[in-house]
């Protein structure tokens, strides 16, 4: 059987292909290293890996501008890296070191960098959706030409905050991109057991919000879908709801025994690995070579080692500063 030929959009250049591939590989290797460090107790607390979902973060962030606002979930390492946060500051944060992007006080679930307009991961499911509406409303009132992009999982759609936020965003006409990363499992509950309507994009119609879905395992499809969403938001000032259907290859968190899905299911999804898929697209269209991939892997390996070294050399906050930044009347 002959290998199927994959044709790319002519607008996809070698430079763009290398950039997108580099970012996805950086996220994958960073997450793999994080899992390793967790088992060595270098990273403590909760750790939610993004492995398998890289195409969503990379395709989205490439389409946003530096002026746009980003809010995310507790599975936000990939979003932060794709946004351009320094890997060392992220790793130091997960180590609990003062040199971390949240001064070591947030950990894995609360990455933050105002200079990148990355306003943090949020540990409360759906808790950041009202914040996104508020930020978009502020931008509208200030006459800014930016949007607020809000990442969340399909589990958040079952929360009241989702419906309240969609309603107010539509009612007030604010420039917010609601972006659902539907990985089919809200913690350990399958989508089919938690949503009576599983075509999640249909839920936007109830609020008059323009909605669409895309293949979250393909970085170019995500990129194109997000660009379409942004064009709509910019031209109308109204919100947009995009569902990226994706899959996490690892457990919900490092404590998850993952008894709710079969290994065969995971293996089937791994055949759609976004990094392998995109690599093959670029190779078959002769935009890159195997040497290019090796070069990326070597560069990423060095960058991650640099991040680990930075975190290891960091300092813990002194005990006497424990009450610093804590409000008490």
WOLIN-V582834 format. One record per residue. N is the residue number from 1. RES is the residue in one letter. PHI is phi in degrees with one decimal (NA if undefined). PSI is psi in radians with two decimals (999 if undefined). Layout:
BEGIN
n res phi psi
N RES PHI PSI
N RES PHI PSI
END
This chain:
BEGIN
n res phi psi
1 X NA 2.23
2 X -73.8 2.54
3 X -68.9 2.34
4 X -67.9 2.31
5 X -79.2 2.32
6 X -110.8 2.04
7 X -97.9 2.29
8 X -97.9 2.74
9 X -58.4 2.30
10 X -56.4 -0.37
11 X -72.2 -0.25
12 X -81.5 1.91
13 X -94.1 2.94
14 X -60.1 -0.75
15 X -60.6 -0.81
16 X -65.5 -0.76
17 X -58.9 -0.78
18 X -64.6 -0.68
19 X -65.6 -0.82
20 X -65.3 -0.73
21 X -65.3 -0.74
22 X -57.8 -0.80
23 X -64.7 -0.69
24 X -67.4 -0.72
25 X -67.2 -0.67
26 X -59.2 -0.80
27 X -62.3 -0.82
28 X -60.2 -0.85
29 X -70.4 -0.60
30 X -62.9 -0.74
31 X -68.4 -0.70
32 X -63.0 -0.72
33 X -66.0 -0.66
34 X -62.1 -0.73
35 X -62.5 -0.73
36 X -62.5 -0.78
37 X -67.6 -0.52
38 X -66.1 -0.74
39 X -66.2 -0.39
40 X -91.5 0.07
41 X 63.3 0.45
42 X -78.3 -0.62
43 X -108.1 2.29
44 X -119.4 3.04
45 X 80.3 -2.54
46 X -90.3 2.62
47 X -148.0 2.01
48 X -114.2 1.99
49 X -87.9 2.64
50 X -104.9 0.16
51 X -59.9 2.17
52 X 106.4 -0.39
53 X -105.7 0.20
54 X -57.2 -0.58
55 X -62.3 -0.54
56 X -68.7 -0.88
57 X -62.2 -0.82
58 X -68.9 -0.80
59 X -62.9 -0.62
60 X -73.7 -0.89
61 X -63.3 -0.56
62 X -65.6 -0.43
63 X -90.7 -0.26
64 X -88.5 2.84
65 X -101.6 2.96
66 X -65.6 -0.37
67 X -86.7 -0.22
68 X -75.4 2.61
69 X -91.7 2.54
70 X -126.1 2.26
71 X -126.7 2.54
72 X -140.4 3.13
73 X -94.0 -2.97
74 X -77.3 -0.16
75 X -100.1 1.13
76 X -115.7 0.11
77 X -56.7 -0.76
78 X -63.4 -0.71
79 X -62.7 -0.77
80 X -64.2 -0.77
81 X -65.9 -0.76
82 X -66.0 -0.49
83 X -75.7 -0.31
84 X 106.6 0.18
85 X -64.9 2.53
86 X -66.1 2.20
87 X -55.9 -0.60
88 X -64.3 -0.72
89 X -69.1 -0.55
90 X -71.0 -0.81
91 X -63.8 -0.72
92 X -62.8 -0.63
93 X -63.5 -0.74
94 X -70.3 -0.42
95 X -77.7 -0.25
96 X 80.7 0.45
97 X -94.3 2.64
98 X -62.3 -0.41
99 X -78.1 -0.03
100 X -69.9 2.85
101 X -65.0 -0.34
102 X -118.1 0.48
103 X 61.4 0.43
104 X 79.7 0.07
105 X -97.3 -0.20
106 X -102.2 -0.66
107 X 72.6 -2.87
108 X -55.7 -0.63
109 X -89.3 -0.07
110 X -134.6 0.96
111 X -74.6 2.49
112 X -154.2 2.37
113 X -154.4 1.74
114 X -63.3 -0.53
115 X -64.8 -0.44
116 X -99.0 0.08
117 X 55.0 0.62
118 X -102.9 1.74
119 X -96.7 0.67
120 X 93.7 2.68
121 X -80.1 2.80
122 X -133.8 2.19
123 X -78.5 -0.30
124 X -89.7 2.10
125 X -59.7 2.06
126 X 81.8 -0.08
127 X -66.3 -0.40
128 X -92.4 -0.14
129 X -64.2 -0.79
130 X -62.4 -0.59
131 X -63.3 -0.69
132 X -63.0 -0.73
133 X -63.4 -0.74
134 X -62.9 -0.73
135 X -66.7 -0.70
136 X -66.7 -0.65
137 X -65.1 -0.70
138 X -62.1 -0.75
139 X -60.9 -0.73
140 X -62.3 -0.80
141 X -68.1 -0.51
142 X -85.8 -0.08
143 X 71.5 0.48
144 X -82.2 2.60
145 X -100.9 0.87
146 X -125.0 3.01
147 X -125.0 2.88
148 X -113.1 2.15
149 X -104.9 2.21
150 X -122.2 1.97
151 X -87.7 2.44
152 X -158.9 2.83
153 X -92.8 2.99
154 X -65.7 -0.38
155 X -62.9 -0.57
156 X -67.8 -0.41
157 X -69.2 -0.34
158 X -85.8 -0.05
159 X -93.0 2.65
160 X -62.5 -0.56
161 X -59.3 -0.59
162 X -62.2 -0.85
163 X -69.7 -0.69
164 X -63.6 -0.74
165 X -69.4 -0.74
166 X -61.9 -0.73
167 X -63.0 -0.85
168 X -68.4 -0.66
169 X -61.9 -0.71
170 X -72.2 -0.71
171 X -63.8 -0.73
172 X -90.1 -0.23
173 X 62.0 1.13
174 X -111.5 2.63
175 X -82.1 1.39
176 X -126.3 2.40
177 X -102.2 1.89
178 X -83.7 2.00
179 X -120.2 1.90
180 X -92.9 2.15
181 X -93.3 1.63
182 X -85.1 1.68
183 X -99.7 0.26
184 X 78.4 -0.18
185 X -136.9 1.93
186 X -82.0 1.80
187 X 55.2 -1.87
188 X -112.4 0.18
189 X -102.0 2.11
190 X -66.6 2.60
191 X -53.6 -0.70
192 X -67.4 -0.30
193 X -97.0 -0.13
194 X -120.8 -0.22
195 X -130.5 2.15
196 X -69.4 -0.55
197 X -110.8 1.91
198 X -90.9 -0.21
199 X -82.4 1.49
200 X -60.1 -0.53
201 X -62.6 -0.37
202 X -69.0 -0.33
203 X -70.4 -0.37
204 X -67.1 -0.53
205 X -61.4 -0.51
206 X -62.6 -0.38
207 X -114.0 0.13
208 X 69.9 0.46
209 X -97.5 2.20
210 X -57.9 2.31
211 X -139.5 2.71
212 X -159.0 2.92
213 X -128.1 2.78
214 X -149.7 2.90
215 X -78.9 1.81
216 X -75.3 0.02
217 X -98.0 0.03
218 X -124.1 1.96
219 X -62.4 -0.60
220 X -72.7 -0.64
221 X -66.9 -0.69
222 X -62.7 -0.84
223 X -56.0 -0.83
224 X -65.2 -0.72
225 X -65.8 -0.71
226 X -68.1 -0.70
227 X -61.7 -0.68
228 X -64.9 -0.73
229 X -63.7 -0.77
230 X -63.7 -0.72
231 X -60.4 -0.70
232 X -65.3 -0.82
233 X -61.4 -0.77
234 X -65.6 -0.63
235 X -82.4 -0.41
236 X -114.4 -0.42
237 X 76.7 0.13
238 X -100.6 2.85
239 X -74.1 2.89
240 X -144.0 2.46
241 X -117.3 2.03
242 X -119.6 2.23
243 X -105.4 2.10
244 X -103.2 1.91
245 X -81.9 2.00
246 X -139.0 -2.89
247 X -160.7 2.34
248 X -93.0 2.30
249 X -81.0 -0.42
250 X -100.6 3.02
251 X -65.0 2.91
252 X -54.2 -0.79
253 X -148.1 3.08
254 X -67.6 -0.27
255 X -92.9 -0.05
256 X -85.5 2.14
257 X -76.1 -0.23
258 X 58.7 0.83
259 X -87.0 -0.04
260 X -92.7 -0.04
261 X -143.4 2.66
262 X -82.7 2.58
263 X -61.2 -0.58
264 X -63.3 -0.59
265 X -65.4 -0.79
266 X -61.3 -0.76
267 X -61.9 -0.67
268 X -64.2 -0.73
269 X -68.3 -0.55
270 X -64.9 -0.36
271 X -68.0 -0.29
272 X -104.9 0.38
273 X -45.9 2.13
274 X -62.6 -0.51
275 X -74.2 -0.78
276 X -65.8 -0.72
277 X -59.8 -0.85
278 X -70.2 -0.67
279 X -57.6 -0.80
280 X -65.3 -0.64
281 X -60.7 -0.81
282 X -67.9 -0.69
283 X -66.1 -0.81
284 X -65.8 -0.49
285 X -94.4 0.18
286 X 56.2 0.60
287 X -87.9 -0.45
288 X -138.9 2.98
289 X -122.7 3.00
290 X -62.0 -0.57
291 X -63.5 -0.62
292 X -63.0 -0.72
293 X -66.0 -0.73
294 X -61.5 -0.70
295 X -62.8 -0.74
296 X -61.9 -0.81
297 X -59.9 -0.73
298 X -66.2 -0.73
299 X -65.0 -0.75
300 X -64.4 -0.76
301 X -57.9 -0.75
302 X -66.9 -0.68
303 X -67.7 -0.68
304 X -70.2 -0.68
305 X -62.8 -0.67
306 X -62.5 -0.70
307 X -65.8 -0.73
308 X -64.7 -0.77
309 X -60.9 -0.70
310 X -63.5 -0.75
311 X -66.8 -0.72
312 X -62.2 -0.65
313 X -83.0 -0.10
314 X -70.4 3.03
315 X -118.7 2.50
316 X -80.4 2.62
317 X -68.6 2.39
318 X -63.8 2.58
319 X -59.6 -0.61
320 X -66.6 -0.24
321 X -95.1 0.18
322 X -56.1 -0.63
323 X -91.7 0.03
324 X -64.6 2.41
325 X 71.8 0.10
326 X -98.4 2.15
327 X -83.1 2.29
328 X -140.2 2.09
329 X -68.4 999
END
